[in-house]
Amino acid sequence: MPQELHSTIREIEGEAEHLIREAREKAKEILERARVRADEILAAEPDTGDAEDRKRRIIAAAEAEGRTVIEEARERSSAIRARALKHTDEVVHSIIATIRGGI
């Protein structure tokens, strides 16, 4: 039983870490698309301060979206870990009840 619990917790933590990795990758992709789009805009428009402002706004929006994606992944990860802790508590109580019943 303890080995199963340890295995389950490892799997849940792995799932949480995977979610965070995916979120970071998605955030990087969003930022890269924003930079490419900003460069396209700059290349298509004459050199004015307005184009630079637009580029900054696009990148800022992409960074905000990336932060949101990462934060959502962290929240899901926390929920997964909380589920694991609840599962751990249930198993520990079950083990204690078994031991007490056997004494």
Secondary structure, DSSP 8 states (H G I E B T S, - for coil): -HHHHHHHHHHHHHHHHHHHHHHHHHHHHHHHHHHHHHHHHHHHS-S-HHHHHHHHHHHHHHHHHHHHHHHHHHHHHHHHHHHHHHHHHHHHHHHHHHHHHH-
